[in-house]
């Protein structure tokens, strides 16, 4: 990975605006329609929507865990998948083969390369009816993938900026590498909070954020969600439905928000996040003092707040949709498309 | 069972004309050609898909990965990548010569200003790699290509790597033998850009000597050759060296005195010697980094580095030379491929 995001191809070649992304998707749909009319692709309706993307995300996670690769390779594979599907319709591909290939290439790029046989065998263990035994299929697909990526393959991920942000927090608190004591109204993220941020970032790969914004925007959004949204609930019991809170879903390891965005709105205004001004006379409880500190810090940075807000919204929408996620419909239609049954 | 595969052909930014096949390696065929419209000379590395039943070769992947990110006047430009139905094509800028050819061409005279100019361009390219945290790991005169306008370009990123973390274990089996840093010869698994700097130092010496500086006859003897020329590293000069895997039963040679070095490099100024000493310091943590090297007094003392358009060019016929070079490359690639397969097997 090149050290500098700003001069990277991720920024110069693969960063969309909302508009250009919508246009790219429109083009893909137009191609899909044409191919459908010519009978070149299946007539089954396979929309590329949030549920489908959660499904693909989980496919990559499953395969990644089986071959025990580093998180960074999984993240890279997810962005490759997203990029690929801005150029080609999901109906032109075998999604199982797509994620296998993305992970295979990502492992090579992130220098934890796995033999093609290993990946194909593991993928076949998971999805025997969809992944061909013949490893050359993946080798072939790798070429198409590189082509659709325009051979731009280096990625910058938010994980590193997250750790950098926390380093800044540590410096602000005047402590370096020593035991952080979050209760001293410091911004330093506790191990739990860091884990929360990490999980939010993991989940963010389901969305378009990585082809819309620089990685640090996503890290800041994850920190904001962790510090502000979590701390604004007076009691941190994640099972309490009256509060907006975060928790780890034990069933699929993903992070979820247990409440609806309505509650979020009531949680944020007291903070007035982007001015950071709080009357000196106001007596603050400890959590809001920390939030104030954070918003002041954020306000003093040059981070694009509009982008951060957009990222947060995207994540909240994702989490609220995730609550109703059901993969059976997707599995059924993929089976009809790929196997004819 | 119907497995749907994609067949999409993306249009390249330009069209290219392949004019002449100049070489064939294990995974690629190299052509010279032109970019249609601009008439720009280019080289096309055509990677055969069919050759990769096991997926695309790592060196091809690395070349694409790094060259797409690194844009610098002293690094070979990857102009475009496009694919045809069954192969992938890397369009590279056309670079008719390399530094090794010039060093060997005894009809060509190097002035101290020429040497300075080439070293400066090399260090600028290396600096750009290092500030992007990319280690080249195979610097040698043969990989320093020369453009028609005299600019030097670092090429062949097939072994390049960016360490993910400072404590990532890396293979010490990198860099062509004669340019391999002592920490690699001693088998360290943790190293930095200092390995590239060492290579630059050895290339600097070679530019002045017009012959390889530390031509070890085998991997096993390279360490001995290195220590004989520059003194055996000890705990005093390099704390921690004795705990490296390859540090045992070594002959102890004294480091060369300043006078010995003066005699070795008769044309070198004191500042040139200083820089050479810093570039080839045994302890990688004390060795100059690319910024320190670029800021060295050698570059500010007279003579000024030669303007690149005035640098000497190869005397003989260009086509002949090119052919030879490509053959060398093909051999190199075959060797590398072997190494890769061996590594993969090991893994």
HADDOCK unambig.tbl for C-alpha pairs under 7 A between the chains (distance, minus, plus):
assign (segid A and resid 1 and name CA) (segid B and resid 162 and name CA) 5.92 0.50 0.50
assign (segid A and resid 2 and name CA) (segid B and resid 69 and name CA) 6.91 0.50 0.50
assign (segid A and resid 2 and name CA) (segid B and resid 132 and name CA) 4.71 0.50 0.50
assign (segid A and resid 2 and name CA) (segid B and resid 133 and name CA) 6.13 0.50 0.50
assign (segid A and resid 2 and name CA) (segid B and resid 134 and name CA) 6.86 0.50 0.50
assign (segid A and resid 3 and name CA) (segid B and resid 132 and name CA) 4.58 0.50 0.50
assign (segid A and resid 3 and name CA) (segid B and resid 133 and name CA) 5.83 0.50 0.50
assign (segid A and resid 4 and name CA) (segid B and resid 132 and name CA) 6.44 0.50 0.50
assign (segid A and resid 8 and name CA) (segid B and resid 69 and name CA) 5.87 0.50 0.50
assign (segid A and resid 9 and name CA) (segid B and resid 69 and name CA) 6.02 0.50 0.50
assign (segid A and resid 92 and name CA) (segid B and resid 4 and name CA) 6.44 0.50 0.50
assign (segid A and resid 92 and name CA) (segid B and resid 5 and name CA) 6.63 0.50 0.50
assign (segid A and resid 92 and name CA) (segid B and resid 6 and name CA) 5.68 0.50 0.50
assign (segid A and resid 93 and name CA) (segid B and resid 4 and name CA) 5.31 0.50 0.50
assign (segid A and resid 93 and name CA) (segid B and resid 5 and name CA) 5.29 0.50 0.50
assign (segid A and resid 93 and name CA) (segid B and resid 6 and name CA) 5.69 0.50 0.50
assign (segid A and resid 94 and name CA) (segid B and resid 3 and name CA) 6.35 0.50 0.50
assign (segid A and resid 94 and name CA) (segid B and resid 4 and name CA) 5.38 0.50 0.50
assign (segid A and resid 94 and name CA) (segid B and resid 5 and name CA) 6.53 0.50 0.50
assign (segid A and resid 116 and name CA) (segid B and resid 54 and name CA) 6.07 0.50 0.50
assign (segid A and resid 116 and name CA) (segid B and resid 55 and name CA) 6.70 0.50 0.50
assign (segid A and resid 136 and name CA) (segid B and resid 53 and name CA) 5.01 0.50 0.50
assign (segid A and resid 136 and name CA) (segid B and resid 54 and name CA) 6.57 0.50 0.50
assign (segid A and resid 139 and name CA) (segid B and resid 52 and name CA) 6.79 0.50 0.50
assign (segid A and resid 139 and name CA) (segid B and resid 53 and name CA) 6.10 0.50 0.50
assign (segid A and resid 139 and name CA) (segid B and resid 54 and name CA) 6.14 0.50 0.50
assign (segid A and resid 139 and name CA) (segid B and resid 55 and name CA) 4.28 0.50 0.50
assign (segid A and resid 139 and name CA) (segid B and resid 56 and name CA) 6.90 0.50 0.50
assign (segid A and resid 147 and name CA) (segid B and resid 83 and name CA) 6.80 0.50 0.50
assign (segid A and resid 151 and name CA) (segid B and resid 64 and name CA) 6.62 0.50 0.50
assign (segid A and resid 151 and name CA) (segid B and resid 81 and name CA) 6.85 0.50 0.50
assign (segid A and resid 152 and name CA) (segid B and resid 65 and name CA) 6.62 0.50 0.50
assign (segid A and resid 152 and name CA) (segid B and resid 68 and name CA) 6.29 0.50 0.50
assign (segid A and resid 153 and name CA) (segid B and resid 65 and name CA) 5.71 0.50 0.50
assign (segid A and resid 154 and name CA) (segid B and resid 65 and name CA) 6.24 0.50 0.50
assign (segid A and resid 338 and name CA) (segid B and resid 2 and name CA) 5.75 0.50 0.50
assign (segid A and resid 338 and name CA) (segid B and resid 3 and name CA) 6.23 0.50 0.50
assign (segid A and resid 339 and name CA) (segid B and resid 1 and name CA) 5.60 0.50 0.50
assign (segid A and resid 339 and name CA) (segid B and resid 2 and name CA) 6.03 0.50 0.50
